[in-house]
Amino acid sequence: MRVTTATLRWLLFALLLCLGMAACKPSQSNAKDEQPLSPAAEAAQRAASPASIGVSLRGYNFTYEGVQSFWVDGSYGANLPPYGGGGGQTCCVRLPFAWHEGQTMTVKWTIGHYTVPYEQRKHLSFDEQDKFWSERTLEKTVPVQRYDEPSVVQVFFLPNDELEIWVSDYDLGHPDHPSGRRYPVDPRPKSAE
């Protein structure tokens, strides 16, 4: 009997396929000894585990200054206009599967604004307008509000350089958003900056 190269390749492929399927089959020997975990035990096991997942990052700005850029635990979060944000998301920041007491994240952000209204500087070149720009970079470690499961990390930039971090798939204003906040609204008259 003559064996061709094609036949040998087919036999080798079949052998590898069988070995791969056998390796993936779960072991039956310990299956009867394992008991399913209660929901509380499962949650405790996840809380004790350092396991985390990459999730999207979104920001909301509740201030009159523009957030020029921000980072959460080293992950870039884009820029936000005054009294704006949401919408676009960036990826990714690491988040534990289960929230735990004392959980924090470090936020570094650059925030700025023009010290002179646009009407008084609109005739100037961009370089000349730069002398009226005020900018500062801040960094804070803040608590993460309790969440049930990992989702979008939402950073709220609040007046007086305060921050809040929420984890939710819901947009602001949704009745199920855990913060209870609505989308930022600019309280200034329309002609103000």
SVG drawing of the C-alpha trace seen along z (x, -y; Angstrom):
<svg xmlns="http://www.w3.org/2000/svg" viewBox="-36 -94 40 96">
<polyline fill="none" stroke="black" stroke-width="0.4" points="0.0,0.0 1.4,-3.3 0.8,-6.3 0.8,-9.7 1.9,-13.0 -1.7,-14.2 -2.9,-11.1 -0.2,-11.7 -1.2,-15.3 -4.9,-14.3 -4.1,-11.7 -1.9,-14.1 -4.6,-16.7 -7.2,-14.2 -4.9,-13.1 -4.2,-16.7 -8.0,-17.4 -8.8,-14.5 -6.0,-15.4 -7.3,-19.0 -10.8,-17.9 -9.7,-15.5 -7.7,-18.3 -10.6,-20.6 -13.1,-18.1 -13.7,-18.9 -12.6,-16.3 -15.4,-14.3 -13.4,-13.0 -13.9,-16.0 -17.3,-17.2 -19.4,-15.3 -17.2,-16.7 -17.8,-20.4 -20.8,-22.2 -22.1,-25.4 -21.3,-28.5 -24.1,-30.6 -24.5,-34.1 -22.9,-35.6 -20.0,-33.2 -19.5,-33.9 -19.5,-37.7 -17.0,-37.2 -14.8,-35.1 -14.8,-37.9 -14.1,-40.6 -11.1,-38.6 -9.8,-38.2 -7.6,-40.8 -9.3,-40.1 -10.1,-43.2 -11.4,-44.1 -10.7,-46.9 -13.7,-49.2 -14.5,-52.4 -13.9,-55.8 -16.2,-58.9 -16.1,-62.3 -18.6,-65.0 -17.6,-68.6 -19.8,-70.6 -17.5,-73.6 -16.9,-76.8 -13.4,-75.7 -12.6,-73.3 -10.9,-70.1 -8.1,-70.1 -7.2,-66.4 -7.5,-63.9 -6.1,-60.5 -7.5,-57.9 -4.9,-55.5 -2.8,-56.5 -5.4,-55.9 -6.2,-58.9 -9.7,-60.3 -9.9,-63.0 -11.0,-66.7 -14.3,-68.1 -15.9,-71.5 -17.2,-73.6 -20.6,-72.2 -20.4,-69.2 -19.0,-65.8 -20.4,-62.3 -21.0,-61.1 -17.7,-59.7 -15.8,-57.2 -12.2,-56.2 -10.8,-52.8 -9.7,-51.4 -9.1,-51.7 -8.8,-48.7 -11.7,-48.1 -12.0,-45.3 -14.9,-42.9 -16.3,-43.6 -16.4,-46.9 -14.6,-46.9 -14.5,-49.2 -11.7,-51.8 -11.5,-51.4 -9.9,-54.5 -8.7,-55.8 -6.2,-58.5 -7.3,-61.3 -4.8,-63.8 -6.3,-66.6 -5.5,-69.8 -8.1,-72.5 -8.1,-76.0 -10.0,-79.0 -9.6,-82.5 -9.4,-85.3 -10.8,-87.8 -14.1,-87.4 -14.0,-86.5 -15.5,-89.8 -12.5,-91.6 -9.9,-89.4 -11.5,-88.3 -9.5,-90.9 -6.2,-89.4 -4.1,-86.7 -4.0,-83.2 -0.6,-83.9 -1.7,-87.2 -4.8,-85.5 -2.5,-83.0 -1.5,-85.6 -5.1,-85.6 -5.1,-81.8 -5.0,-80.4 -4.3,-76.7 -3.4,-74.4 -2.8,-70.6 -4.2,-68.8 -4.1,-65.3 -6.3,-63.6 -7.0,-60.1 -10.7,-59.8 -13.1,-57.0 -15.0,-55.0 -18.7,-54.9 -20.2,-51.5 -21.2,-49.5 -22.7,-46.0 -20.8,-45.0 -18.0,-46.6 -19.2,-49.1 -18.2,-52.5 -16.1,-54.5 -17.6,-58.0 -15.5,-60.9 -17.5,-64.0 -15.4,-67.2 -17.2,-69.4 -16.7,-73.0 -13.9,-73.7 -11.7,-71.0 -13.8,-68.3 -14.3,-64.9 -16.6,-61.9 -16.2,-58.6 -19.3,-56.5 -19.5,-53.2 -22.6,-52.9 -23.9,-52.0 -26.6,-54.7 -26.2,-58.3 -26.8,-61.2 -30.4,-62.0 -31.5,-58.4 -33.6,-57.4 -31.3,-54.4 -28.1,-56.4 -26.7,-55.8 -25.6,-59.5 -29.1,-60.9 -27.5,-63.8 -28.7,-65.4 -26.4,-66.4 -24.4,-69.6 -26.1,-72.9 -24.2,-76.1 -25.8,-78.6 -24.2,-81.6 -26.0,-83.9 -25.6,-82.8 -23.2,-85.7 -20.8,-84.8 -17.9,-82.3"/>
</svg>
